[in-house]
Amino acid sequence: MTALAVRLHTTELRLKLIGGAIIALIAMAVLAAALFVGRNRAEAAAPVKINPTKAAQLIDATSGTKANEFQAIGDQAKVINASLPFAADPIHAARPFALSGSDLDERRALLCMTQAVYYEAGFEPVEGRRAVAQVILNRMRHPAFPKSVCGVVYQGAGTGVCQFSFVCDGALYRAPARDAWARAEDIARQALDGYVETAVGEATHYHADYVAPRWAPLLSKVAQIGQHIFYRWPGAWGQPAAFTGRYIGEPRDPLSMRPSKPTAEQIEGMPIVESPAGPITDGTVLKRAPDDVGGLLDPSKGWTLSIPDPTQSDGGATKTIATQETKPATTTAEAAAPAVTQVASR
C-alpha cells in the first residue's frame, strides 16, 4: 500500500469514528430530552399536596366575612398595594377551556360568565374583562372551588356573603346597559371556547386597587389590569399542576341560585324589575351602575344598597339638586371628592 493510500485509509477511519461519536452524542441528547419531558409530565400529572391546615387557613382568610376585612381603603390602600411586590416566579398561562355538555349547560354557563364579566369588570379595559373570565375558569379547575361556571359565580349565595357582590346586592334584578352586556357576552363566549388571558396566569383572586384586603399578603400578586390587582394561591397550590378539577356541567338553573329579591327598602329609590319565569338564558333583566366595580356585600351586617333615583320627585337626588341650585359652586377639589367609598375584593 502506498503512503497516499495509507493516509486516505487513516482519514476514512477517523471520519467514521467522528461520525459515530456525533451520532452517539445526538442519541444521548434525545434520550435526555425524552427523560426530561417524561419527568415533567409525571410531575405535572402528580397530585399537588398541601397541608390541610394551611389550605383551610387560606380558604378561611379569602372567603366569607373575612374576605371583606381591609387594612385600608382609598389612597392609603393604593400605597399599601403598590408596596406589595409582584411574584418573582414566572406566570404560567392556563390551559384553554372548551365548554362541553348539553345546550342547556352551554346557555347557563354563558349567562353566568357574562354576568361575572359585566358586573365585575364591564367598564374595565378589554384585558381586564378577559382576566375576570379567566379567574372564573381558574377557580372552577382548582380544588378549593365548585366545578361549574355558575357554581363558582354564585358561590356563597345561600349564606348571604357572596364571593361576587353583584349576586347579593340586587343588581341581577335590573336591566343592563345593552351594548356593554353584548360586549361582556362576546368575551364570555370566547373564554368558554378556549380563549386564554395569559396576563393573569393561574390567578384565582383579585380586588380593586382602592382597597387593601388583609388576605392580599397571603397570596402571590401576579398582575394589575385597570383597577384590578390579581393574585394566585401561594406555592404549589397556585401552580399549573394544581388545576386538575373536571367540569361537571351546569346542574342548576342560575335563577334558582339567586338570593331572595331585595325589598324596596333594601334598594331605596331603584324600582325592582320582576324576574321572568323559567330558566334564565339571557341577560335582559340585569342592571348595575357603570361606575360600580363591585365588592362583597354582607347582609348579615345590615349593609344595604341605597342609590337615589333622580326621576322621583320626593327622592334624595331631587332634593340635593334643588339645594345645589341655591348654593355657590364648589371648588374643584370639593367636587372631585367621592361621597361614598366603594369596596371590592374577591
For each residue, the residues with C-beta under 8 A, 3 or more apart:
1: 5 6 9
2: 5 6
3: 6 7
4: 7 8
5: 1 2 8 9
6: 1 2 3 9 10
7: 3 4 10 11
8: 4 5 11 12
9: 1 5 6 12 13
10: 6 7 13 14
11: 7 8 14 15
12: 8 9 15 16
13: 9 10 16 17
14: 10 11 17 18
15: 11 12 18 19
16: 12 13 19 20
17: 13 14 20 21
18: 14 15 21 22
19: 15 16 22 23
20: 16 17 23 24
21: 17 18 24 25
22: 18 19 25 26
23: 19 20 26 27
24: 20 21 27 28
25: 21 22 28 29
26: 22 23 29 30
27: 23 24 30 31
28: 24 25 31 32
29: 25 26 32 33
30: 26 27 33 34
31: 27 28 34 35
32: 28 29 35 36
33: 29 30 36 37
34: 30 31 37 38
35: 31 32 38 39
36: 32 33 39 40
37: 33 34 40 41
38: 34 35 41 42
39: 35 36 42 43
40: 36 37 43 44
41: 37 38 44 45
42: 38 39 45 46
43: 39 40 46 241
44: 40 41 240 241
45: 41 42 241
46: 42 43 241
47: 241 244
48: 236 237 239 241 242 244
49: 236
50: 54 55 235 236 237
51: 54 55
52: 55 56
53: 56 57
54: 50 51 57 58
55: 50 51 52 58 59 144 237
56: 52 53 59 60
57: 53 54 60 61
58: 54 55 61 62 144 218 219 233 234 237
59: 55 56 62 63 144
60: 56 57 63 64 66
61: 57 58 66 67 214 215 218
62: 58 59 66 67 205 215 218 219
63: 59 60 66 67 156 163
64: 60 67 156 159 161
65: 68 69 161 298 300 301
66: 60 61 62 63 69 214 215
67: 61 62 63 64 161 163 213 215 296 345 346
68: 65 161 213 295 296 298 343 345
69: 65 66 213 214 215
70: 73 77 211 212 213 214 343 345
71: 77 80 212 213 214
72: 76 77 79 80 211 212
73: 70 76 77 210 211 212 341 343
74: 77 78 210 341
75: 78 79 210
76: 72 73 79 80 212
77: 70 71 72 73 74 80 81 209 210 211 212
78: 74 75 81 82 209 210
79: 72 75 76 82 83
80: 71 72 76 77 83 84 212
81: 77 78 84 209 212 216 229
82: 78 79
83: 79 80
84: 80 81 216 217 221
85: 88 221
86: 221 222 223
87: 91 220 221 222 232
88: 85
89: 220
90:
91: 87 198 199 200 201 202 222 223
92: 201 202 239 240
93: 196 198 201
94: 97 134 137 138 141 196 201 202 240 243
95: 196 240 243
96: 194 195 196
97: 94 137 140 141 191 192 194 247
98: 192 193 194
99: 105 106 109 192 193 247
100: 105 247 249
101: 104 105 106 109 247 249 250
102: 105 106 249
103: 106 107
104: 101 107 108 250 279
105: 99 100 101 102 108 109 249 250
106: 99 101 102 103 109 110 192
107: 103 104 110 111 279 281
108: 104 105 111 112 149 150 250 252 253 254 279 280 281
109: 99 101 105 106 112 113 148 149 150 192 250
110: 106 107 113 114 185 188 189 192
111: 107 108 114 115 150 254 280 281 282 283
112: 108 109 115 116 149 150 152 153 154 250 254
113: 109 110 116 117 133 136 149 153 188 191 192
114: 110 111 117 118 181 184 185 188 283
115: 111 112 118 119 153 166 172 254 283 286
116: 112 113 119 120 132 133 136 153 164 188
117: 113 114 120 121 122 129 132 133 184 185 187 188
118: 114 115 121 122 176 180 181 184 185 283 286 288
119: 115 116 122 164 165 166 171 286 288 294
120: 116 117 132 164 166 293 294 346
121: 117 118 124 128 129 131 132 226 228 293
122: 117 118 119 129 176 177 180 181 183 184 288 290
123: 180 290 291 293
124: 121 128 129 132 225 226 227 228 293
125: 128 129 225 226
126: 129 130 187
127: 130 131 197 199 225 226
128: 121 124 125 131 132 225 226 227 228
129: 117 121 122 124 125 126 132 133 183 184 187
130: 126 127 133 134 187 190 191 195 197
131: 121 127 128 134 135 197 199 200 203 206 223 225 228 230
132: 116 117 120 121 124 128 129 135 136 206 228
133: 113 116 117 129 130 136 137 187 188 191 195 197
134: 94 130 131 137 138 191 196 197 200 203
135: 131 132 138 139 200 203 204 205 206 230 346
136: 113 116 132 133 139 140 149 152 153 191
137: 94 97 133 134 140 141 149 191
138: 94 134 135 141 142 202 203 204 232 243
139: 135 136 142 144 145 146 152 204
140: 97 136 137 145 146 147 148 149 151 152 245 247
141: 94 97 137 138 243 244 245 247
142: 138 139 145 204 233 237 242 243 245
143: 242 244 245
144: 55 58 59 139 204 233 237
145: 139 140 142 151 152 155 204 245
146: 139 140 151 152 155
147: 140 151 245 246 247 248
148: 109 140 151 152 247 248 249 250 251 252
149: 108 109 112 113 136 137 140 152 153 192 250
150: 108 109 111 112 153 154 250 252 254 257
151: 140 145 146 147 148 154 155 252
152: 112 136 139 140 145 146 148 149 155 163
153: 112 113 115 116 136 149 150 163 164 167 254
154: 112 150 151 157 162 164 167 254 257 258
155: 145 146 151 152 162 163 164
156: 63 64 159 160 161 162 163 167 168
157: 154 162 167 168 257 258 259
158: 259
159: 64 156 162
160: 156 168 259 298 299 300
161: 64 65 67 68 156 168 296 298 299 300
162: 154 155 156 157 159 165 166 167 168 259 296 297
163: 63 67 152 153 155 156 167 296 346
164: 116 119 120 153 154 155 167 294 346
165: 119 162 168 169 294 295 296 297 344
166: 115 119 120 162 169 171 172 288 294
167: 153 154 156 157 162 163 164 172 258 259
168: 156 157 160 161 162 165 259 296 297 299
169: 165 166 262 297 305
170: 173 174 261 262 266 267 270 272 305
171: 119 166 174 286 287 288 292
172: 115 166 167 258 285 286
173: 170 261 262 272 273 275 285 286 287
174: 170 171 270 272 273 285 286 287 288
175: 273 284 285 286 287
176: 118 122 180 181 283 284 286 287 288
177: 122 180 181 290
178: 181 182
179: 182 183
180: 118 122 123 176 177 183 184 290
181: 114 118 122 176 177 178 184 185 283 286
182: 178 179 185 186
183: 122 129 179 180 186 187
184: 114 117 118 122 129 180 181 187 188
185: 110 114 117 118 181 182 188 189 283
186: 182 183 189 190
187: 117 126 129 130 133 183 184 190 191
188: 110 113 114 116 117 133 184 185 191 192
189: 110 185 186 192 193
190: 130 186 187 193 194 195
191: 97 113 130 133 134 136 137 187 188 195 197
192: 97 98 99 106 109 110 113 149 188 189
193: 98 99 189 190
194: 96 97 98 190
195: 96 130 133 190 191
196: 93 94 95 96 134
197: 127 130 131 133 134 191 200
198: 91 93 201
199: 91 127 131 223 225
200: 91 131 134 135 197 203 222 223 225 230
201: 91 92 93 94 198 222 223 232
202: 91 92 94 138 232 233 238 239 240 242 243
203: 131 134 135 138 200 206 222 223 230 231 232
204: 135 138 139 142 144 145 231 232 233 238
205: 62 135 215 219 230 231 232 345 346
206: 131 132 135 203 228 229 230 231 345 346
207: 211 213 216 228 229 344 345 346
208: 211 227 228 229 293 294 295 342 343 344 345
209: 77 78 81 224 227 228 229
210: 73 74 75 77 78 227 341 342
211: 70 72 73 77 207 208 295 343 344 345
212: 70 71 72 73 76 77 80 81 216
213: 67 68 69 70 71 207 216 345
214: 61 66 69 70 71 217
215: 61 62 66 67 69 205 218 219 345
216: 81 84 207 212 213 219 221 229 231
217: 84 214
218: 58 61 62 215 234
219: 58 62 205 215 216 231 232 233 234 238
220: 87 89 231 232 233 234 238
221: 84 85 86 87 216 229 230 231
222: 86 87 91 200 201 203 230 231 232
223: 86 91 131 199 200 201 203 229 230
224: 209 228 229 230
225: 124 125 127 128 131 199 200 228 230
226: 121 124 125 127 128
227: 124 128 208 209 210 293
228: 121 124 128 131 132 206 207 208 209 224 225
229: 81 206 207 208 209 216 221 223 224
230: 131 135 200 203 205 206 221 222 223 224 225
231: 203 204 205 206 216 219 220 221 222
232: 87 138 201 202 203 204 205 219 220 222 238
233: 58 142 144 202 204 219 220 237 238 242
234: 58 218 219 220 237 238
235: 50 238 239
236: 48 49 50 239 241 242
237: 48 50 55 58 142 144 233 234 242
238: 202 204 219 220 232 233 234 235 242
239: 48 92 202 235 236 242
240: 44 92 94 95 202 243
241: 43 44 45 46 47 48 236 244
242: 48 142 143 202 233 236 237 238 239
243: 94 95 138 141 142 202 240
244: 47 48 141 143 241
245: 140 141 142 143 145 147
246: 147
247: 97 99 100 101 140 141 147 148
248: 147 148 251
249: 100 101 102 105 148
250: 101 104 105 108 109 112 148 149 150
251: 148 248
252: 108 148 150 151 256 257
253: 108 256 257 279 280
254: 108 111 112 115 150 153 154 257 258 279 280
255: 258 275 278 279 280
256: 252 253
257: 150 154 157 252 253 254
258: 154 157 167 172 254 255 261 275
259: 157 158 160 162 167 168
260:
261: 170 173 258 272 275
262: 169 170 173 266 267 272 305
263: 266 267
264: 267 268 271 272
265: 268 304
266: 170 262 263 304 305
267: 170 262 263 264 270 272 304 305 306 307
268: 264 265 304 306 307 308
269: 306 307 308 309 312 315 316 317
270: 170 174 267 305 307 309
271: 264 309
272: 170 173 174 261 262 264 267
273: 173 174 175 285 287
274:
275: 173 255 258 261 285
276: 280 285
277:
278: 255
279: 104 107 108 253 254 255
280: 108 111 253 254 255 276 285
281: 107 108 111
282: 111
283: 111 114 115 118 176 181 185 286
284: 175 176
285: 172 173 174 175 273 275 276 280
286: 115 118 119 171 172 173 174 175 176 181 283
287: 171 173 174 175 176 273
288: 118 119 122 166 171 174 176 292
289: 292 307
290: 122 123 177 180
291: 123
292: 171 288 289 342
293: 120 121 123 124 208 227 342 344
294: 119 120 164 165 166 208 344
295: 68 165 208 211 342 343 344 345
296: 67 68 161 162 163 165 168 343 344 345 346
297: 162 165 168 169 303 305
298: 65 68 160 161 301 303
299: 160 161 168 302 303
300: 65 160 161
301: 65 298
302: 299
303: 297 298 299
304: 265 266 267 268
305: 169 170 262 266 267 270 297
306: 267 268 269
307: 267 268 269 270 289
308: 268 269 312 315 316 317 318 320
309: 269 270 271 312 315 317
310: 315 317 318 321
311: 315
312: 269 308 309 315 317 318
313: 318
314: 318 319
315: 269 308 309 310 311 312 318 319
316: 269 308 319 320
317: 269 308 309 310 312 320 321
318: 308 310 312 313 314 315 321 322
319: 314 315 316 322 323
320: 308 316 317 323 324
321: 310 317 318 324 325
322: 318 319 325 326
323: 319 320 326 327
324: 320 321 327
325: 321 322
326: 322 323
327: 323 324
328:
329:
330: 334 335
331: 334 335
332: 335 336
333: 336 337
334: 330 331 337
335: 330 331 332
336: 332 333
337: 333 334
338: 341
339:
340:
341: 73 74 210 338
342: 208 210 292 293 295
343: 68 70 73 208 211 295 296
344: 165 207 208 211 293 294 295 296
345: 67 68 70 205 206 207 208 211 213 215 295 296
346: 67 120 135 163 164 205 206 207 296
